[in-house]
């Protein structure tokens, strides 16, 4: 495939850096992306088509570059490349490592992440967009075409950040991707905002977990020609969630939407409730959509609430709603009954204490830091039947026995796991249940 720029061409950025074009990586609606090299380091260059290299787009890029990136998860524009002659231009960003995959790869089974990696991907996405929105910025075009993730660990990279706006009331700009735009945008009643971004994020997350669009069921299958009128009805004027508890007209069709039917019952009730709210109440009331923080809280608990079926090895999600009803957990793969291990409950956070479970900073401090380890489940070297939590934090814990006796647990020391016992942390009390 030939591009606008020939390999070996040199381009100079506004700051004076010289970039050598290596190869064409791909093309989209606005322009082409090239691999380029500068001083021995490789980058990506997005080069606009003549019709999209507008003055407004250039001003938007200048504003985005001046603000800087809100988080390392964004492949953020770094500097403009503007030739001495001609009206076209482009911008430099970090190049995406080859181990990162798209949701399209997930749908084609070219990427098969674990449930843990899937939850961490979702957590990181919500965290990234929260940081962007807390700046007062709007992304405009959240869709699966703009997300890449590492299936091995859930790290994410968000690309195509050249449409981010710091003034959502300003006319012009990208409205979004069909199927991901909020109903009010599809109907022409609103412009992109944090609320519409939150809707698009919910669609993206539904794709991630269910590998299906939340509004594409029987009503979509009946459409003979997906023209503009059909799209407006399906996504704008008459949207119906495929699992709407009060409206069954758009249920998944067997043989077409099997992914949604298979995955929906696998996840905990809390996640199903959030998706239901996002695509029932959230369809008509933008102010009641699921926030990034709500998603982050749910995914943090899902990462901490996984069990393994001893019979087939499948990963099972702990479901607090089942426990509240007095019901047991069954393996989704082999229907084997699953015994819930001892849990450590710290406020709203529940951590299942399996072998090698790690207690994260967020579990104790509630700060959504799911990277820093502050404790880990370990086996007693002298008695393999005894297990405990090793303090990997920088401060002492206090271990409170059932009789009220309190024992300090210094960093590096271990607190035994026993139901009914408490651990006093800096920011709360953990109870073994």
C-alpha positions as CSV (number, residue, x, y, z in Angstrom):
1,X,0.0,0.0,0.0
2,X,1.4,3.3,-1.1
3,X,1.1,6.4,1.2
4,X,1.6,10.1,0.9
5,X,5.1,9.9,2.3
6,X,7.9,7.9,0.7
7,X,10.3,5.8,2.9
8,X,13.5,7.7,3.4
9,X,11.8,11.1,3.4
10,X,13.0,13.5,6.1
11,X,10.6,15.8,7.9
12,X,11.4,18.5,10.4
13,X,9.2,19.3,13.4
14,X,8.5,22.8,14.7
15,X,11.1,22.3,17.4
16,X,13.7,21.4,14.8
17,X,13.8,17.6,15.3
18,X,14.4,15.7,12.0
19,X,12.3,12.5,11.5
20,X,13.1,9.9,8.8
21,X,10.1,8.1,7.4
22,X,10.6,4.3,7.8
23,X,7.3,2.7,6.6
24,X,3.5,3.2,6.4
25,X,1.7,1.5,9.4
26,X,-1.9,2.1,8.4
27,X,-4.5,4.6,7.4
28,X,-7.8,5.9,8.7
29,X,-10.5,8.5,7.9
30,X,-8.3,11.5,8.8
31,X,-4.9,10.4,7.6
32,X,-2.1,7.9,7.6
33,X,0.2,6.7,10.4
34,X,3.9,6.1,9.7
35,X,6.8,4.7,11.6
36,X,9.6,7.3,11.8
37,X,13.0,7.6,13.4
38,X,14.8,10.4,15.1
39,X,18.2,10.2,16.8
40,X,18.0,6.4,16.9
41,X,14.5,6.3,18.5
42,X,11.4,5.2,16.7
43,X,8.1,7.1,16.9
44,X,4.7,7.2,15.1
45,X,3.7,10.0,12.8
46,X,0.1,10.8,12.0
47,X,0.0,12.6,8.6
48,X,-3.3,14.2,7.7
49,X,-4.9,14.0,4.3
50,X,-5.2,17.4,2.6
51,X,-8.9,17.7,3.2
52,X,-8.5,17.0,7.0
53,X,-5.4,19.2,7.5
54,X,-7.6,22.2,8.4
55,X,-6.7,25.3,10.4
56,X,-9.1,24.2,13.1
57,X,-7.5,20.8,13.4
58,X,-4.1,22.4,13.7
59,X,-5.3,24.7,16.5
60,X,-6.8,21.8,18.3
61,X,-3.5,19.9,18.1
62,X,-1.5,23.0,19.4
63,X,-3.9,23.1,22.4
64,X,-3.5,19.4,23.1
65,X,0.3,19.4,22.8
66,X,0.4,22.5,25.1
67,X,-1.6,20.7,27.8
68,X,0.5,17.6,27.8
69,X,-0.7,14.0,28.5
70,X,-3.0,13.3,31.5
71,X,-1.7,9.8,31.9
72,X,0.9,7.4,30.3
73,X,-2.0,5.4,29.0
74,X,-2.5,8.0,26.2
75,X,-0.4,8.0,23.1
76,X,-0.5,11.7,23.3
77,X,0.6,14.1,20.5
78,X,4.1,15.4,21.3
79,X,5.0,17.9,18.6
80,X,3.8,19.2,15.2
81,X,5.5,18.4,11.9
82,X,4.8,21.2,9.4
83,X,6.7,21.3,6.1
84,X,8.0,24.6,4.8
85,X,5.8,24.3,1.8
86,X,2.2,23.0,1.4
87,X,-0.8,23.0,3.7
88,X,-0.6,19.4,5.1
89,X,0.9,18.6,8.5
90,X,1.2,15.8,11.1
91,X,2.2,15.1,14.7
92,X,4.6,12.9,16.5
93,X,3.5,10.4,19.2
94,X,5.1,7.3,20.8
95,X,4.8,4.2,18.7
96,X,2.6,1.3,19.9
97,X,4.5,-1.8,21.0
98,X,3.5,-4.9,18.9
99,X,2.3,-6.8,22.0
100,X,-0.7,-4.5,22.3
101,X,-3.9,-5.8,20.7
102,X,-7.2,-4.3,19.8
103,X,-10.7,-5.3,20.8
104,X,-11.1,-6.4,17.1
105,X,-8.3,-8.9,17.9
106,X,-10.3,-10.0,20.9
107,X,-13.5,-10.5,18.9
108,X,-11.5,-12.6,16.3
109,X,-9.9,-14.6,19.1
110,X,-6.4,-13.4,18.1
111,X,-6.1,-12.2,21.7
112,X,-7.4,-14.2,24.7
113,X,-6.7,-12.4,27.9
114,X,-7.5,-13.9,31.3
115,X,-10.4,-12.6,33.3
116,X,-8.0,-10.8,35.5
117,X,-6.3,-9.1,32.6
118,X,-9.7,-8.2,31.2
119,X,-10.8,-6.6,34.4
120,X,-7.5,-4.7,34.7
121,X,-7.9,-3.5,31.1
122,X,-11.3,-2.1,32.0
123,X,-10.0,-0.6,35.3
124,X,-7.1,1.1,33.4
125,X,-9.5,2.4,30.8
126,X,-11.9,4.0,33.3
127,X,-8.9,5.4,35.2
128,X,-7.4,7.0,32.1
129,X,-10.6,8.6,31.0
130,X,-11.3,9.9,34.5
131,X,-8.0,11.7,34.5
132,X,-8.8,13.2,31.1
133,X,-12.3,14.3,32.2
134,X,-11.0,15.7,35.5
135,X,-8.9,18.0,33.4
136,X,-12.1,19.4,31.9
137,X,-11.4,17.7,28.6
138,X,-13.7,15.6,26.4
139,X,-12.4,12.7,24.2
140,X,-15.2,12.9,21.6
141,X,-14.6,9.5,20.0
142,X,-14.3,6.6,22.5
143,X,-14.5,3.4,20.5
144,X,-12.8,0.0,20.1
145,X,-10.8,1.4,17.2
146,X,-8.9,3.8,19.6
147,X,-8.0,1.2,22.3
148,X,-5.1,-1.2,22.5
149,X,-4.3,-3.5,25.4
150,X,-1.7,-6.0,26.5
151,X,-3.6,-9.3,26.9
152,X,-0.9,-10.6,29.3
153,X,-1.4,-7.9,32.0
154,X,-4.2,-5.5,31.1
155,X,-2.1,-2.4,30.4
156,X,-3.8,-0.1,28.0
157,X,-2.8,2.5,25.3
158,X,-5.4,5.0,24.1
159,X,-4.6,6.5,20.7
160,X,-6.1,9.0,18.3
161,X,-6.0,11.8,20.9
162,X,-5.9,14.5,18.3
163,X,-9.7,15.2,18.7
164,X,-9.6,15.8,22.4
165,X,-11.3,19.1,23.2
166,X,-10.9,21.4,26.2
167,X,-14.0,23.4,25.1
168,X,-17.0,21.1,24.5
169,X,-19.2,24.1,23.6
170,X,-17.0,25.0,20.6
171,X,-18.6,24.2,17.2
172,X,-17.0,21.6,14.9
173,X,-14.9,18.6,15.6
174,X,-15.5,14.9,15.6
175,X,-18.9,13.7,17.0
176,X,-17.9,10.1,17.5
177,X,-18.0,6.7,15.9
178,X,-21.4,5.2,14.8
179,X,-22.6,2.7,17.4
180,X,-20.6,4.4,20.2
181,X,-22.2,7.8,20.1
182,X,-24.7,8.7,22.8
183,X,-28.4,8.6,21.6
184,X,-28.7,12.4,22.1
185,X,-25.7,12.9,19.7
186,X,-27.2,10.5,17.2
187,X,-30.5,12.4,17.3
188,X,-28.6,15.7,16.7
189,X,-29.6,17.1,20.1
190,X,-26.2,17.4,21.8
191,X,-22.5,17.8,21.4
192,X,-19.8,15.6,22.9
193,X,-19.4,16.1,26.7
194,X,-18.3,14.1,29.7
195,X,-21.7,12.5,29.8
196,X,-21.6,11.4,26.2
197,X,-18.0,10.1,26.8
198,X,-19.4,8.1,29.7
199,X,-22.0,6.5,27.5
200,X,-19.3,5.6,24.9
201,X,-17.1,4.2,27.6
202,X,-20.0,1.9,28.7
203,X,-20.4,0.6,25.2
204,X,-16.7,0.0,24.9
205,X,-16.7,-1.9,28.2
206,X,-19.7,-4.0,27.2
207,X,-17.8,-5.0,24.0
208,X,-14.8,-5.8,26.2
209,X,-16.7,-8.2,28.4
210,X,-19.5,-9.5,26.2
211,X,-17.9,-9.2,22.8
212,X,-21.2,-7.8,21.5
213,X,-22.8,-4.4,21.1
214,X,-25.3,-3.7,24.0
215,X,-28.0,-2.5,21.5
216,X,-27.6,-5.1,18.8
217,X,-30.0,-8.0,19.2
218,X,-33.2,-9.1,17.5
219,X,-34.0,-5.5,16.3
220,X,-30.6,-5.2,14.6
221,X,-30.9,-8.7,13.1
222,X,-34.2,-7.7,11.4
223,X,-32.6,-4.7,9.6
224,X,-32.2,-5.4,5.9
225,X,-30.1,-2.4,5.1
226,X,-28.1,-0.6,7.8
227,X,-28.5,2.9,6.3
228,X,-28.5,6.2,8.2
229,X,-32.2,5.9,9.0
230,X,-31.7,2.4,10.5
231,X,-28.7,3.5,12.5
232,X,-30.6,6.5,13.9
233,X,-33.5,4.3,15.0
234,X,-31.3,1.6,16.5
235,X,-28.8,3.8,18.3
236,X,-30.7,7.1,18.7
237,X,-34.5,7.3,18.6
238,X,-35.5,3.8,19.7
239,X,-32.5,2.1,21.4
240,X,-33.3,-1.0,23.5
241,X,-30.8,-2.8,25.7
242,X,-30.4,-6.5,24.7
243,X,-30.9,-7.5,28.4
244,X,-33.4,-4.9,29.4
245,X,-35.4,-6.5,32.2
246,X,-38.6,-4.7,31.2
247,X,-38.4,-4.9,27.4
248,X,-37.5,-8.2,25.8
249,X,-38.0,-7.1,22.2
250,X,-34.3,-6.9,21.5
251,X,-32.9,-10.1,23.0
252,X,-29.8,-11.7,21.5
253,X,-30.6,-14.0,18.5
254,X,-29.1,-17.5,18.7
255,X,-26.5,-18.0,16.1
256,X,-25.9,-14.3,15.7
257,X,-25.3,-12.8,19.1
258,X,-24.1,-16.0,20.9
259,X,-21.2,-14.1,22.6
260,X,-23.5,-12.0,24.7
261,X,-25.7,-14.9,25.7
262,X,-22.6,-17.0,26.8
263,X,-20.7,-14.2,28.7
264,X,-23.6,-12.4,30.4
265,X,-24.2,-15.0,33.2
266,X,-20.5,-15.5,33.8
267,X,-19.9,-12.1,35.5
268,X,-21.1,-11.1,39.0
269,X,-24.5,-9.5,39.4
270,X,-23.0,-6.2,40.3
271,X,-21.5,-5.8,36.8
272,X,-24.7,-6.9,35.2
273,X,-26.6,-4.3,37.2
274,X,-24.3,-1.6,36.1
275,X,-24.6,-2.4,32.5
276,X,-28.3,-2.6,32.8
277,X,-28.4,0.9,34.4
278,X,-26.0,2.2,31.7
279,X,-28.3,1.0,28.9
280,X,-31.7,1.6,30.4
281,X,-31.7,4.7,32.6
282,X,-28.5,5.9,30.9
283,X,-30.0,5.9,27.5
284,X,-32.4,8.7,28.4
285,X,-30.8,10.5,31.3
286,X,-27.2,11.5,30.7
287,X,-26.7,12.7,34.2
288,X,-27.4,9.2,35.6
289,X,-24.8,7.3,33.5
290,X,-22.2,5.2,35.2
291,X,-19.2,7.3,36.2
292,X,-15.6,6.3,35.7
293,X,-15.1,6.0,39.5
294,X,-18.1,3.6,39.7
295,X,-16.5,1.4,37.0
296,X,-13.1,1.5,38.8
297,X,-14.6,0.4,42.1
298,X,-16.4,-2.5,40.5
299,X,-13.4,-3.7,38.5
300,X,-11.1,-3.4,41.5
301,X,-13.4,-5.7,43.4
302,X,-13.6,-8.1,40.4
303,X,-9.9,-8.3,40.2
304,X,-9.7,-9.2,43.9
305,X,-12.6,-11.6,43.8
306,X,-11.6,-14.5,41.7
307,X,-11.7,-18.2,42.5
308,X,-10.4,-21.3,40.6
309,X,-12.5,-24.4,40.0
310,X,-10.6,-27.3,41.5
311,X,-12.2,-29.7,39.0
312,X,-11.6,-28.0,35.6
313,X,-9.4,-25.0,36.5
314,X,-11.8,-22.3,35.2
315,X,-11.7,-18.9,36.8
316,X,-14.9,-18.0,38.7
317,X,-16.0,-14.5,39.9
318,X,-17.0,-14.1,43.5
319,X,-20.6,-12.8,43.6
320,X,-21.6,-11.0,46.8
321,X,-25.2,-11.0,45.7
322,X,-25.2,-14.9,45.7
323,X,-23.7,-14.9,49.2
324,X,-26.4,-12.4,50.4
325,X,-29.1,-14.8,49.1
326,X,-27.5,-17.8,50.7
327,X,-26.8,-19.3,47.3
328,X,-23.6,-21.1,46.3
329,X,-21.2,-20.5,43.4
330,X,-21.1,-22.9,40.5
331,X,-18.4,-23.2,37.9
332,X,-19.7,-21.7,34.6
333,X,-17.6,-24.3,32.7
334,X,-18.3,-27.6,34.5
335,X,-21.1,-26.7,37.0
336,X,-18.9,-27.9,39.9
337,X,-19.8,-26.3,43.3
338,X,-17.1,-23.8,44.3
339,X,-16.2,-23.3,48.0
340,X,-15.5,-19.6,48.7
341,X,-12.1,-19.1,50.5
342,X,-11.6,-16.8,53.5
343,X,-12.2,-13.2,52.6
344,X,-10.6,-10.1,53.9
345,X,-13.2,-7.3,54.0
346,X,-11.9,-3.7,54.3
347,X,-14.7,-1.2,54.0
348,X,-16.3,-1.7,50.6
349,X,-13.3,-3.8,49.4
350,X,-13.4,-7.6,49.5
351,X,-10.3,-9.6,48.8
352,X,-10.5,-13.4,48.3
353,X,-7.5,-14.9,50.0
354,X,-6.3,-17.6,47.6
355,X,-2.7,-18.8,47.4
356,X,-0.5,-16.0,46.2
357,X,-3.2,-13.3,46.5
358,X,-1.8,-9.8,46.8
359,X,-3.3,-7.0,48.8
360,X,-3.1,-3.8,46.8
361,X,-2.7,-0.2,48.1
362,X,-6.3,0.6,47.1
363,X,-7.7,-2.2,49.3
364,X,-6.4,-0.5,52.4
365,X,-6.2,3.2,51.5
366,X,-9.1,3.4,49.0
367,X,-7.0,5.4,46.5
368,X,-7.5,3.2,43.4
369,X,-3.8,2.3,43.3
370,X,-4.0,-1.3,42.0
371,X,-0.3,-1.4,41.2
372,X,1.4,-1.1,44.6
373,X,1.5,-4.3,46.7
374,X,1.1,-3.8,50.4
375,X,0.5,-7.4,51.5
376,X,0.5,-11.0,50.1
377,X,-0.8,-14.3,51.2
378,X,2.0,-16.7,52.2
379,X,2.4,-20.2,53.5
380,X,3.9,-21.0,56.9
381,X,7.3,-22.6,56.1
382,X,7.0,-24.8,59.2
383,X,3.4,-25.8,58.8
384,X,2.0,-25.9,55.3
385,X,-1.5,-26.0,56.6
386,X,-1.2,-22.5,58.1
387,X,-1.5,-19.4,55.9
388,X,-1.0,-15.7,56.7
389,X,-0.7,-12.2,55.1
390,X,2.8,-10.8,55.0
391,X,3.0,-7.1,55.6
392,X,4.6,-5.6,52.5
393,X,3.6,-2.0,53.5
394,X,5.9,0.6,55.0
395,X,3.9,0.9,58.3
396,X,2.9,-1.4,61.1
397,X,-0.4,-3.2,61.2
398,X,-2.1,-4.3,64.4
399,X,-3.5,-7.9,64.6
400,X,-6.5,-8.3,66.9
401,X,-7.4,-11.8,68.0
402,X,-10.9,-13.0,68.8
403,X,-10.3,-12.4,72.6
404,X,-9.3,-8.8,71.9
405,X,-5.5,-9.3,72.3
406,X,-3.6,-7.0,69.9
407,X,-0.2,-7.8,68.4
408,X,1.9,-5.4,66.2
409,X,2.7,-6.7,62.7
410,X,5.8,-4.9,61.4
411,X,6.7,-4.7,57.7
412,X,8.0,-8.1,56.6
413,X,6.1,-9.9,59.4
414,X,3.1,-12.1,58.9
415,X,-0.5,-12.0,60.3
416,X,-2.2,-15.4,60.5
417,X,-5.5,-15.9,58.5
418,X,-8.4,-16.9,60.8
419,X,-12.1,-16.1,60.4
420,X,-13.3,-13.5,62.9
421,X,-9.8,-12.0,63.4
422,X,-9.2,-8.3,62.6
423,X,-6.3,-6.4,61.2
424,X,-6.1,-2.6,62.0
425,X,-4.6,-0.8,59.0
426,X,-3.7,2.9,58.8
427,X,-7.0,3.8,57.0
428,X,-9.4,1.1,58.2
429,X,-10.0,-2.3,59.7
430,X,-9.9,-5.5,57.8
431,X,-12.0,-8.4,59.0
432,X,-11.5,-12.1,58.0
433,X,-14.8,-13.7,57.0
